[in-house]
Amino acid sequence: MGFIEGAKLTVLHYGLWGRDPIAVRVNDSSSIISLRRLEASVIFVETV
């Protein structure tokens, strides 16, 4: 599993303890991905 360059990610929810995991929506679709903070830390984002 991975993300394609240029995909739009929207943060939906942070976990309660240590804000882990993070739920993100991909490209305004019904796809919701849950990532640990360590995994999310290697994704480069540009705010729009």
mmCIF entry with sequence, helices, sheets and N, C-alpha, C, O atoms, coordinates in Angstrom:
data_MODEL
# 
_entry.id   MODEL 
# 
_entity.id                         1 
_entity.type                       polymer 
_entity.pdbx_number_of_molecules   1 
# 
_entity_poly.entity_id                      1 
_entity_poly.type                           'polypeptide(L)' 
_entity_poly.nstd_linkage                   no 
_entity_poly.nstd_monomer                   no 
_entity_poly.pdbx_seq_one_letter_code       MGFIEGAKLTVLHYGLWGRDPIAVRVNDSSSIISLRRLEASVIFVETV 
_entity_poly.pdbx_seq_one_letter_code_can   MGFIEGAKLTVLHYGLWGRDPIAVRVNDSSSIISLRRLEASVIFVETV 
_entity_poly.pdbx_strand_id                 A 
# 
loop_
_entity_poly_seq.entity_id 
_entity_poly_seq.num 
_entity_poly_seq.mon_id 
_entity_poly_seq.hetero 
1 1  MET n 
1 2  GLY n 
1 3  PHE n 
1 4  ILE n 
1 5  GLU n 
1 6  GLY n 
1 7  ALA n 
1 8  LYS n 
1 9  LEU n 
1 10 THR n 
1 11 VAL n 
1 12 LEU n 
1 13 HIS n 
1 14 TYR n 
1 15 GLY n 
1 16 LEU n 
1 17 TRP n 
1 18 GLY n 
1 19 ARG n 
1 20 ASP n 
1 21 PRO n 
1 22 ILE n 
1 23 ALA n 
1 24 VAL n 
1 25 ARG n 
1 26 VAL n 
1 27 ASN n 
1 28 ASP n 
1 29 SER n 
1 30 SER n 
1 31 SER n 
1 32 ILE n 
1 33 ILE n 
1 34 SER n 
1 35 LEU n 
1 36 ARG n 
1 37 ARG n 
1 38 LEU n 
1 39 GLU n 
1 40 ALA n 
1 41 SER n 
1 42 VAL n 
1 43 ILE n 
1 44 PHE n 
1 45 VAL n 
1 46 GLU n 
1 47 THR n 
1 48 VAL n 
# 
_struct_asym.id          A 
_struct_asym.entity_id   1 
# 
_struct_conf.conf_type_id            HELX_P 
_struct_conf.id                      HELX_P1 
_struct_conf.pdbx_PDB_helix_id       AA1 
_struct_conf.beg_label_comp_id       ARG 
_struct_conf.beg_label_asym_id       A 
_struct_conf.beg_label_seq_id        37 
_struct_conf.pdbx_beg_PDB_ins_code   ? 
_struct_conf.end_label_comp_id       ALA 
_struct_conf.end_label_asym_id       A 
_struct_conf.end_label_seq_id        40 
_struct_conf.pdbx_end_PDB_ins_code   ? 
_struct_conf.beg_auth_comp_id        ARG 
_struct_conf.beg_auth_asym_id        A 
_struct_conf.beg_auth_seq_id         37 
_struct_conf.end_auth_comp_id        ALA 
_struct_conf.end_auth_asym_id        A 
_struct_conf.end_auth_seq_id         40 
_struct_conf.pdbx_PDB_helix_class    1 
_struct_conf.details                 ? 
_struct_conf.pdbx_PDB_helix_length   4 
# 
_struct_conf_type.id          HELX_P 
_struct_conf_type.criteria    ? 
_struct_conf_type.reference   ? 
# 
_struct_sheet.id               AA1 
_struct_sheet.type             ? 
_struct_sheet.number_strands   3 
_struct_sheet.details          ? 
# 
loop_
_struct_sheet_order.sheet_id 
_struct_sheet_order.range_id_1 
_struct_sheet_order.range_id_2 
_struct_sheet_order.offset 
_struct_sheet_order.sense 
AA1 1 2 ? anti-parallel 
AA1 2 3 ? anti-parallel 
# 
loop_
_struct_sheet_range.sheet_id 
_struct_sheet_range.id 
_struct_sheet_range.beg_label_comp_id 
_struct_sheet_range.beg_label_asym_id 
_struct_sheet_range.beg_label_seq_id 
_struct_sheet_range.pdbx_beg_PDB_ins_code 
_struct_sheet_range.end_label_comp_id 
_struct_sheet_range.end_label_asym_id 
_struct_sheet_range.end_label_seq_id 
_struct_sheet_range.pdbx_end_PDB_ins_code 
_struct_sheet_range.beg_auth_comp_id 
_struct_sheet_range.beg_auth_asym_id 
_struct_sheet_range.beg_auth_seq_id 
_struct_sheet_range.end_auth_comp_id 
_struct_sheet_range.end_auth_asym_id 
_struct_sheet_range.end_auth_seq_id 
AA1 1 LEU A 9  ? TYR A 14 ? LEU A 9  TYR A 14 
AA1 2 ILE A 22 ? VAL A 26 ? ILE A 22 VAL A 26 
AA1 3 ILE A 32 ? LEU A 35 ? ILE A 32 LEU A 35 
# 
loop_
_atom_site.group_PDB 
_atom_site.id 
_atom_site.type_symbol 
_atom_site.label_atom_id 
_atom_site.label_alt_id 
_atom_site.label_comp_id 
_atom_site.label_asym_id 
_atom_site.label_entity_id 
_atom_site.label_seq_id 
_atom_site.pdbx_PDB_ins_code 
_atom_site.Cartn_x 
_atom_site.Cartn_y 
_atom_site.Cartn_z 
_atom_site.occupancy 
_atom_site.B_iso_or_equiv 
_atom_site.pdbx_formal_charge 
_atom_site.auth_seq_id 
_atom_site.auth_comp_id 
_atom_site.auth_asym_id 
_atom_site.auth_atom_id 
_atom_site.pdbx_PDB_model_num 
ATOM 1   N N  . MET A 1 1  ? 0.848   -1.159 0.000  1.00 0.00 ? 1  MET A N  1 
ATOM 2   C CA . MET A 1 1  ? 0.000   0.000  0.000  1.00 0.00 ? 1  MET A CA 1 
ATOM 3   C C  . MET A 1 1  ? 0.896   1.225  0.000  1.00 0.00 ? 1  MET A C  1 
ATOM 4   O O  . MET A 1 1  ? 1.968   1.233  0.606  1.00 0.00 ? 1  MET A O  1 
ATOM 5   N N  . GLY A 1 2  ? 0.448   2.240  -0.677 1.00 0.00 ? 2  GLY A N  1 
ATOM 6   C CA . GLY A 1 2  ? 1.215   3.472  -0.704 1.00 0.00 ? 2  GLY A CA 1 
ATOM 7   C C  . GLY A 1 2  ? 0.356   4.618  -1.206 1.00 0.00 ? 2  GLY A C  1 
ATOM 8   O O  . GLY A 1 2  ? -0.821  4.440  -1.517 1.00 0.00 ? 2  GLY A O  1 
ATOM 9   N N  . PHE A 1 3  ? 0.949   5.776  -1.279 1.00 0.00 ? 3  PHE A N  1 
ATOM 10  C CA . PHE A 1 3  ? 0.263   6.959  -1.769 1.00 0.00 ? 3  PHE A CA 1 
ATOM 11  C C  . PHE A 1 3  ? 0.909   7.391  -3.069 1.00 0.00 ? 3  PHE A C  1 
ATOM 12  O O  . PHE A 1 3  ? 2.125   7.294  -3.230 1.00 0.00 ? 3  PHE A O  1 
ATOM 13  N N  . ILE A 1 4  ? 0.094   7.867  -3.993 1.00 0.00 ? 4  ILE A N  1 
ATOM 14  C CA . ILE A 1 4  ? 0.597   8.368  -5.261 1.00 0.00 ? 4  ILE A CA 1 
ATOM 15  C C  . ILE A 1 4  ? 0.924   9.844  -5.092 1.00 0.00 ? 4  ILE A C  1 
ATOM 16  O O  . ILE A 1 4  ? 0.200   10.583 -4.424 1.00 0.00 ? 4  ILE A O  1 
ATOM 17  N N  . GLU A 1 5  ? 2.025   10.260 -5.706 1.00 0.00 ? 5  GLU A N  1 
ATOM 18  C CA . GLU A 1 5  ? 2.408   11.663 -5.658 1.00 0.00 ? 5  GLU A CA 1 
ATOM 19  C C  . GLU A 1 5  ? 1.268   12.521 -6.187 1.00 0.00 ? 5  GLU A C  1 
ATOM 20  O O  . GLU A 1 5  ? 0.710   12.237 -7.247 1.00 0.00 ? 5  GLU A O  1 
ATOM 21  N N  . GLY A 1 6  ? 0.929   13.557 -5.457 1.00 0.00 ? 6  GLY A N  1 
ATOM 22  C CA . GLY A 1 6  ? -0.147  14.462 -5.846 1.00 0.00 ? 6  GLY A CA 1 
ATOM 23  C C  . GLY A 1 6  ? -1.490  14.117 -5.225 1.00 0.00 ? 6  GLY A C  1 
ATOM 24  O O  . GLY A 1 6  ? -2.463  14.846 -5.417 1.00 0.00 ? 6  GLY A O  1 
ATOM 25  N N  . ALA A 1 7  ? -1.561  13.008 -4.476 1.00 0.00 ? 7  ALA A N  1 
ATOM 26  C CA . ALA A 1 7  ? -2.818  12.635 -3.823 1.00 0.00 ? 7  ALA A CA 1 
ATOM 27  C C  . ALA A 1 7  ? -3.163  13.660 -2.747 1.00 0.00 ? 7  ALA A C  1 
ATOM 28  O O  . ALA A 1 7  ? -2.284  14.164 -2.050 1.00 0.00 ? 7  ALA A O  1 
ATOM 29  N N  . LYS A 1 8  ? -4.442  13.957 -2.624 1.00 0.00 ? 8  LYS A N  1 
ATOM 30  C CA . LYS A 1 8  ? -4.907  14.898 -1.610 1.00 0.00 ? 8  LYS A CA 1 
ATOM 31  C C  . LYS A 1 8  ? -5.269  14.107 -0.358 1.00 0.00 ? 8  LYS A C  1 
ATOM 32  O O  . LYS A 1 8  ? -6.088  13.190 -0.419 1.00 0.00 ? 8  LYS A O  1 
ATOM 33  N N  . LEU A 1 9  ? -4.670  14.452 0.765  1.00 0.00 ? 9  LEU A N  1 
ATOM 34  C CA . LEU A 1 9  ? -4.943  13.794 2.040  1.00 0.00 ? 9  LEU A CA 1 
ATOM 35  C C  . LEU A 1 9  ? -5.629  14.771 2.978  1.00 0.00 ? 9  LEU A C  1 
ATOM 36  O O  . LEU A 1 9  ? -5.237  15.934 3.078  1.00 0.00 ? 9  LEU A O  1 
ATOM 37  N N  . THR A 1 10 ? -6.659  14.288 3.663  1.00 0.00 ? 10 THR A N  1 
ATOM 38  C CA . THR A 1 10 ? -7.362  15.087 4.652  1.00 0.00 ? 10 THR A CA 1 
ATOM 39  C C  . THR A 1 10 ? -7.317  14.349 5.985  1.00 0.00 ? 10 THR A C  1 
ATOM 40  O O  . THR A 1 10 ? -7.757  13.203 6.069  1.00 0.00 ? 10 THR A O  1 
ATOM 41  N N  . VAL A 1 11 ? -6.792  14.989 7.023  1.00 0.00 ? 11 VAL A N  1 
ATOM 42  C CA . VAL A 1 11 ? -6.748  14.369 8.349  1.00 0.00 ? 11 VAL A CA 1 
ATOM 43  C C  . VAL A 1 11 ? -8.143  14.400 8.946  1.00 0.00 ? 11 VAL A C  1 
ATOM 44  O O  . VAL A 1 11 ? -8.754  15.461 9.066  1.00 0.00 ? 11 VAL A O  1 
ATOM 45  N N  . LEU A 1 12 ? -8.645  13.224 9.321  1.00 0.00 ? 12 LEU A N  1 
ATOM 46  C CA . LEU A 1 12 ? -9.993  13.120 9.872  1.00 0.00 ? 12 LEU A CA 1 
ATOM 47  C C  . LEU A 1 12 ? -10.014 13.009 11.382 1.00 0.00 ? 12 LEU A C  1 
ATOM 48  O O  . LEU A 1 12 ? -10.901 13.552 12.040 1.00 0.00 ? 12 LEU A O  1 
ATOM 49  N N  . HIS A 1 13 ? -9.030  12.300 11.935 1.00 0.00 ? 13 HIS A N  1 
ATOM 50  C CA . HIS A 1 13 ? -9.089  11.993 13.362 1.00 0.00 ? 13 HIS A CA 1 
ATOM 51  C C  . HIS A 1 13 ? -7.711  11.635 13.888 1.00 0.00 ? 13 HIS A C  1 
ATOM 52  O O  . HIS A 1 13 ? -6.911  11.010 13.193 1.00 0.00 ? 13 HIS A O  1 
ATOM 53  N N  . TYR A 1 14 ? -7.441  12.040 15.128 1.00 0.00 ? 14 TYR A N  1 
ATOM 54  C CA . TYR A 1 14 ? -6.236  11.630 15.850 1.00 0.00 ? 14 TYR A CA 1 
ATOM 55  C C  . TYR A 1 14 ? -6.663  10.707 16.986 1.00 0.00 ? 14 TYR A C  1 
ATOM 56  O O  . TYR A 1 14 ? -7.723  10.908 17.578 1.00 0.00 ? 14 TYR A O  1 
ATOM 57  N N  . GLY A 1 15 ? -5.864  9.712  17.294 1.00 0.00 ? 15 GLY A N  1 
ATOM 58  C CA . GLY A 1 15 ? -6.154  8.814  18.404 1.00 0.00 ? 15 GLY A CA 1 
ATOM 59  C C  . GLY A 1 15 ? -6.084  9.542  19.742 1.00 0.00 ? 15 GLY A C  1 
ATOM 60  O O  . GLY A 1 15 ? -5.546  10.646 19.832 1.00 0.00 ? 15 GLY A O  1 
ATOM 61  N N  . LEU A 1 16 ? -6.629  8.920  20.772 1.00 0.00 ? 16 LEU A N  1 
ATOM 62  C CA . LEU A 1 16 ? -6.699  9.556  22.088 1.00 0.00 ? 16 LEU A CA 1 
ATOM 63  C C  . LEU A 1 16 ? -5.363  9.592  22.813 1.00 0.00 ? 16 LEU A C  1 
ATOM 64  O O  . LEU A 1 16 ? -4.990  10.626 23.367 1.00 0.00 ? 16 LEU A O  1 
ATOM 65  N N  . TRP A 1 17 ? -4.643  8.489  22.819 1.00 0.00 ? 17 TRP A N  1 
ATOM 66  C CA . TRP A 1 17 ? -3.394  8.405  23.578 1.00 0.00 ? 17 TRP A CA 1 
ATOM 67  C C  . TRP A 1 17 ? -2.222  8.674  22.660 1.00 0.00 ? 17 TRP A C  1 
ATOM 68  O O  . TRP A 1 17 ? -1.949  7.895  21.747 1.00 0.00 ? 17 TRP A O  1 
ATOM 69  N N  . GLY A 1 18 ? -1.528  9.772  22.897 1.00 0.00 ? 18 GLY A N  1 
ATOM 70  C CA . GLY A 1 18 ? -0.377  10.125 22.085 1.00 0.00 ? 18 GLY A CA 1 
ATOM 71  C C  . GLY A 1 18 ? -0.730  10.515 20.665 1.00 0.00 ? 18 GLY A C  1 
ATOM 72  O O  . GLY A 1 18 ? 0.137   10.565 19.792 1.00 0.00 ? 18 GLY A O  1 
ATOM 73  N N  . ARG A 1 19 ? -2.021  10.796 20.431 1.00 0.00 ? 19 ARG A N  1 
ATOM 74  C CA . ARG A 1 19 ? -2.508  11.193 19.096 1.00 0.00 ? 19 ARG A CA 1 
ATOM 75  C C  . ARG A 1 19 ? -2.146  10.155 18.038 1.00 0.00 ? 19 ARG A C  1 
ATOM 76  O O  . ARG A 1 19 ? -1.816  10.502 16.904 1.00 0.00 ? 19 ARG A O  1 
ATOM 77  N N  . ASP A 1 20 ? -2.209  8.892  18.413 1.00 0.00 ? 20 ASP A N  1 
ATOM 78  C CA . ASP A 1 20 ? -1.815  7.802  17.536 1.00 0.00 ? 20 ASP A CA 1 
ATOM 79  C C  . ASP A 1 20 ? -2.909  6.747  17.550 1.00 0.00 ? 20 ASP A C  1 
ATOM 80  O O  . ASP A 1 20 ? -3.315  6.374  18.651 1.00 0.00 ? 20 ASP A O  1 
ATOM 81  N N  . PRO A 1 21 ? -3.411  6.243  16.480 1.00 0.00 ? 21 PRO A N  1 
ATOM 82  C CA . PRO A 1 21 ? -3.072  6.495  15.077 1.00 0.00 ? 21 PRO A CA 1 
ATOM 83  C C  . PRO A 1 21 ? -3.802  7.716  14.509 1.00 0.00 ? 21 PRO A C  1 
ATOM 84  O O  . PRO A 1 21 ? -4.632  8.331  15.178 1.00 0.00 ? 21 PRO A O  1 
ATOM 85  N N  . ILE A 1 22 ? -3.473  8.046  13.273 1.00 0.00 ? 22 ILE A N  1 
ATOM 86  C CA . ILE A 1 22 ? -4.071  9.165  12.558 1.00 0.00 ? 22 ILE A CA 1 
ATOM 87  C C  . ILE A 1 22 ? -4.916  8.582  11.423 1.00 0.00 ? 22 ILE A C  1 
ATOM 88  O O  . ILE A 1 22 ? -4.440  7.730  10.673 1.00 0.00 ? 22 ILE A O  1 
ATOM 89  N N  . ALA A 1 23 ? -6.153  9.029  11.294 1.00 0.00 ? 23 ALA A N  1 
ATOM 90  C CA . ALA A 1 23 ? -7.014  8.594  10.189 1.00 0.00 ? 23 ALA A CA 1 
ATOM 91  C C  . ALA A 1 23 ? -7.014  9.675  9.119  1.00 0.00 ? 23 ALA A C  1 
ATOM 92  O O  . ALA A 1 23 ? -7.277  10.841 9.413  1.00 0.00 ? 23 ALA A O  1 
ATOM 93  N N  . VAL A 1 24 ? -6.719  9.293  7.873  1.00 0.00 ? 24 VAL A N  1 
ATOM 94  C CA . VAL A 1 24 ? -6.703  10.246 6.759  1.00 0.00 ? 24 VAL A CA 1 
ATOM 95  C C  . VAL A 1 24 ? -7.585  9.747  5.629  1.00 0.00 ? 24 VAL A C  1 
ATOM 96  O O  . VAL A 1 24 ? -7.697  8.544  5.392  1.00 0.00 ? 24 VAL A O  1 
ATOM 97  N N  . ARG A 1 25 ? -8.209  10.689 4.938  1.00 0.00 ? 25 ARG A N  1 
ATOM 98  C CA . ARG A 1 25 ? -9.012  10.378 3.748  1.00 0.00 ? 25 ARG A CA 1 
ATOM 99  C C  . ARG A 1 25 ? -8.145  10.683 2.528  1.00 0.00 ? 25 ARG A C  1 
ATOM 100 O O  . ARG A 1 25 ? -7.408  11.669 2.512  1.00 0.00 ? 25 ARG A O  1 
ATOM 101 N N  . VAL A 1 26 ? -8.236  9.836  1.513  1.00 0.00 ? 26 VAL A N  1 
ATOM 102 C CA . VAL A 1 26 ? -7.421  9.981  0.306  1.00 0.00 ? 26 VAL A CA 1 
ATOM 103 C C  . VAL A 1 26 ? -8.287  10.466 -0.855 1.00 0.00 ? 26 VAL A C  1 
ATOM 104 O O  . VAL A 1 26 ? -9.290  9.837  -1.191 1.00 0.00 ? 26 VAL A O  1 
ATOM 105 N N  . ASN A 1 27 ? -7.899  11.579 -1.462 1.00 0.00 ? 27 ASN A N  1 
ATOM 106 C CA . ASN A 1 27 ? -8.543  12.120 -2.665 1.00 0.00 ? 27 ASN A CA 1 
ATOM 107 C C  . ASN A 1 27 ? -10.056 12.282 -2.555 1.00 0.00 ? 27 ASN A C  1 
ATOM 108 O O  . ASN A 1 27 ? -10.768 11.980 -3.513 1.00 0.00 ? 27 ASN A O  1 
ATOM 109 N N  . ASP A 1 28 ? -10.558 12.741 -1.438 1.00 0.00 ? 28 ASP A N  1 
ATOM 110 C CA . ASP A 1 28 ? -11.999 12.986 -1.247 1.00 0.00 ? 28 ASP A CA 1 
ATOM 111 C C  . ASP A 1 28 ? -12.870 11.769 -1.570 1.00 0.00 ? 28 ASP A C  1 
ATOM 112 O O  . ASP A 1 28 ? -14.043 11.922 -1.909 1.00 0.00 ? 28 ASP A O  1 
ATOM 113 N N  . SER A 1 29 ? -12.311 10.576 -1.467 1.00 0.00 ? 29 SER A N  1 
ATOM 114 C CA . SER A 1 29 ? -13.086 9.360  -1.747 1.00 0.00 ? 29 SER A CA 1 
ATOM 115 C C  . SER A 1 29 ? -13.565 8.746  -0.432 1.00 0.00 ? 29 SER A C  1 
ATOM 116 O O  . SER A 1 29 ? -13.450 9.359  0.630  1.00 0.00 ? 29 SER A O  1 
ATOM 117 N N  . SER A 1 30 ? -14.090 7.560  -0.515 1.00 0.00 ? 30 SER A N  1 
ATOM 118 C CA . SER A 1 30 ? -14.525 6.874  0.705  1.00 0.00 ? 30 SER A CA 1 
ATOM 119 C C  . SER A 1 30 ? -13.373 6.095  1.340  1.00 0.00 ? 30 SER A C  1 
ATOM 120 O O  . SER A 1 30 ? -13.564 5.436  2.361  1.00 0.00 ? 30 SER A O  1 
ATOM 121 N N  . SER A 1 31 ? -12.184 6.166  0.747  1.00 0.00 ? 31 SER A N  1 
ATOM 122 C CA . SER A 1 31 ? -11.021 5.453  1.290  1.00 0.00 ? 31 SER A CA 1 
ATOM 123 C C  . SER A 1 31 ? -10.458 6.191  2.500  1.00 0.00 ? 31 SER A C  1 
ATOM 124 O O  . SER A 1 31 ? -10.058 7.351  2.404  1.00 0.00 ? 31 SER A O  1 
ATOM 125 N N  . ILE A 1 32 ? -10.433 5.508  3.629  1.00 0.00 ? 32 ILE A N  1 
ATOM 126 C CA . ILE A 1 32 ? -9.860  6.073  4.846  1.00 0.00 ? 32 ILE A CA 1 
ATOM 127 C C  . ILE A 1 32 ? -8.725  5.160  5.290  1.00 0.00 ? 32 ILE A C  1 
ATOM 128 O O  . ILE A 1 32 ? -8.907  3.951  5.428  1.00 0.00 ? 32 ILE A O  1 
ATOM 129 N N  . ILE A 1 33 ? -7.562  5.742  5.512  1.00 0.00 ? 33 ILE A N  1 
ATOM 130 C CA . ILE A 1 33 ? -6.369  4.997  5.893  1.00 0.00 ? 33 ILE A CA 1 
ATOM 131 C C  . ILE A 1 33 ? -5.978  5.401  7.303  1.00 0.00 ? 33 ILE A C  1 
ATOM 132 O O  . ILE A 1 33 ? -6.048  6.577  7.660  1.00 0.00 ? 33 ILE A O  1 
ATOM 133 N N  . SER A 1 34 ? -5.569  4.435  8.097  1.00 0.00 ? 34 SER A N  1 
ATOM 134 C CA . SER A 1 34 ? -5.094  4.706  9.450  1.00 0.00 ? 34 SER A CA 1 
ATOM 135 C C  . SER A 1 34 ? -3.586  4.488  9.480  1.00 0.00 ? 34 SER A C  1 
ATOM 136 O O  . SER A 1 34 ? -3.092  3.434  9.079  1.00 0.00 ? 34 SER A O  1 
ATOM 137 N N  . LEU A 1 35 ? -2.861  5.497  9.958  1.00 0.00 ? 35 LEU A N  1 
ATOM 138 C CA . LEU A 1 35 ? -1.403  5.446  10.004 1.00 0.00 ? 35 LEU A CA 1 
ATOM 139 C C  . LEU A 1 35 ? -0.905  5.749  11.410 1.00 0.00 ? 35 LEU A C  1 
ATOM 140 O O  . LEU A 1 35 ? -1.472  6.584  12.115 1.00 0.00 ? 35 LEU A O  1 
ATOM 141 N N  . ARG A 1 36 ? 0.133   5.079  11.801 1.00 0.00 ? 36 ARG A N  1 
ATOM 142 C CA . ARG A 1 36 ? 0.816   5.444  13.036 1.00 0.00 ? 36 ARG A CA 1 
ATOM 143 C C  . ARG A 1 36 ? 1.617   6.712  12.773 1.00 0.00 ? 36 ARG A C  1 
ATOM 144 O O  . ARG A 1 36 ? 1.970   7.000  11.629 1.00 0.00 ? 36 ARG A O  1 
ATOM 145 N N  . ARG A 1 37 ? 1.903   7.465  13.819 1.00 0.00 ? 37 ARG A N  1 
ATOM 146 C CA . ARG A 1 37 ? 2.649   8.721  13.662 1.00 0.00 ? 37 ARG A CA 1 
ATOM 147 C C  . ARG A 1 37 ? 4.014   8.483  13.034 1.00 0.00 ? 37 ARG A C  1 
ATOM 148 O O  . ARG A 1 37 ? 4.484   9.306  12.248 1.00 0.00 ? 37 ARG A O  1 
ATOM 149 N N  . LEU A 1 38 ? 4.657   7.368  13.368 1.00 0.00 ? 38 LEU A N  1 
ATOM 150 C CA . LEU A 1 38 ? 5.961   7.047  12.790 1.00 0.00 ? 38 LEU A CA 1 
ATOM 151 C C  . LEU A 1 38 ? 5.848   6.877  11.275 1.00 0.00 ? 38 LEU A C  1 
ATOM 152 O O  . LEU A 1 38 ? 6.688   7.388  10.534 1.00 0.00 ? 38 LEU A O  1 
ATOM 153 N N  . GLU A 1 39 ? 4.833   6.175  10.812 1.00 0.00 ? 39 GLU A N  1 
ATOM 154 C CA . GLU A 1 39 ? 4.614   6.000  9.369  1.00 0.00 ? 39 GLU A CA 1 
ATOM 155 C C  . GLU A 1 39 ? 4.273   7.328  8.703  1.00 0.00 ? 39 GLU A C  1 
ATOM 156 O O  . GLU A 1 39 ? 4.772   7.628  7.618  1.00 0.00 ? 39 GLU A O  1 
ATOM 157 N N  . ALA A 1 40 ? 3.425   8.122  9.349  1.00 0.00 ? 40 ALA A N  1 
ATOM 158 C CA . ALA A 1 40 ? 3.003   9.402  8.784  1.00 0.00 ? 40 ALA A CA 1 
ATOM 159 C C  . ALA A 1 40 ? 4.162   10.400 8.725  1.00 0.00 ? 40 ALA A C  1 
ATOM 160 O O  . ALA A 1 40 ? 4.148   11.311 7.898  1.00 0.00 ? 40 ALA A O  1 
ATOM 161 N N  . SER A 1 41 ? 5.145   10.240 9.577  1.00 0.00 ? 41 SER A N  1 
ATOM 162 C CA . SER A 1 41 ? 6.259   11.197 9.625  1.00 0.00 ? 41 SER A CA 1 
ATOM 163 C C  . SER A 1 41 ? 7.130   11.166 8.374  1.00 0.00 ? 41 SER A C  1 
ATOM 164 O O  . SER A 1 41 ? 7.898   12.101 8.149  1.00 0.00 ? 41 SER A O  1 
ATOM 165 N N  . VAL A 1 42 ? 7.035   10.124 7.557  1.00 0.00 ? 42 VAL A N  1 
ATOM 166 C CA . VAL A 1 42 ? 7.858   10.053 6.354  1.00 0.00 ? 42 VAL A CA 1 
ATOM 167 C C  . VAL A 1 42 ? 7.106   10.479 5.094  1.00 0.00 ? 42 VAL A C  1 
ATOM 168 O O  . VAL A 1 42 ? 7.625   10.356 3.984  1.00 0.00 ? 42 VAL A O  1 
ATOM 169 N N  . ILE A 1 43 ? 5.880   10.980 5.269  1.00 0.00 ? 43 ILE A N  1 
ATOM 170 C CA . ILE A 1 43 ? 5.102   11.492 4.136  1.00 0.00 ? 43 ILE A CA 1 
ATOM 171 C C  . ILE A 1 43 ? 5.313   12.999 4.055  1.00 0.00 ? 43 ILE A C  1 
ATOM 172 O O  . ILE A 1 43 ? 5.062   13.720 5.021  1.00 0.00 ? 43 ILE A O  1 
ATOM 173 N N  . PHE A 1 44 ? 5.769   13.466 2.913  1.00 0.00 ? 44 PHE A N  1 
ATOM 174 C CA . PHE A 1 44 ? 5.983   14.893 2.703  1.00 0.00 ? 44 PHE A CA 1 
ATOM 175 C C  . PHE A 1 44 ? 4.692   15.488 2.169  1.00 0.00 ? 44 PHE A C  1 
ATOM 176 O O  . PHE A 1 44 ? 4.120   14.981 1.203  1.00 0.00 ? 44 PHE A O  1 
ATOM 177 N N  . VAL A 1 45 ? 4.232   16.567 2.798  1.00 0.00 ? 45 VAL A N  1 
ATOM 178 C CA . VAL A 1 45 ? 2.977   17.195 2.382  1.00 0.00 ? 45 VAL A CA 1 
ATOM 179 C C  . VAL A 1 45 ? 3.185   18.675 2.087  1.00 0.00 ? 45 VAL A C  1 
ATOM 180 O O  . VAL A 1 45 ? 4.103   19.317 2.597  1.00 0.00 ? 45 VAL A O  1 
ATOM 181 N N  . GLU A 1 46 ? 2.305   19.181 1.253  1.00 0.00 ? 46 GLU A N  1 
ATOM 182 C CA . GLU A 1 46 ? 2.264   20.606 0.952  1.00 0.00 ? 46 GLU A CA 1 
ATOM 183 C C  . GLU A 1 46 ? 0.857   21.070 1.284  1.00 0.00 ? 46 GLU A C  1 
ATOM 184 O O  . GLU A 1 46 ? -0.114  20.511 0.775  1.00 0.00 ? 46 GLU A O  1 
ATOM 185 N N  . THR A 1 47 ? 0.734   22.081 2.130  1.00 0.00 ? 47 THR A N  1 
ATOM 186 C CA . THR A 1 47 ? -0.585  22.578 2.490  1.00 0.00 ? 47 THR A CA 1 
ATOM 187 C C  . THR A 1 47 ? -1.131  23.442 1.368  1.00 0.00 ? 47 THR A C  1 
ATOM 188 O O  . THR A 1 47 ? -0.420  24.233 0.749  1.00 0.00 ? 47 THR A O  1 
ATOM 189 N N  . VAL A 1 48 ? -2.417  23.260 1.133  1.00 0.00 ? 48 VAL A N  1 
ATOM 190 C CA . VAL A 1 48 ? -3.068  24.014 0.046  1.00 0.00 ? 48 VAL A CA 1 
ATOM 191 C C  . VAL A 1 48 ? -4.071  24.958 0.643  1.00 0.00 ? 48 VAL A C  1 
ATOM 192 O O  . VAL A 1 48 ? -4.737  25.693 -0.085 1.00 0.00 ? 48 VAL A O  1 
# 
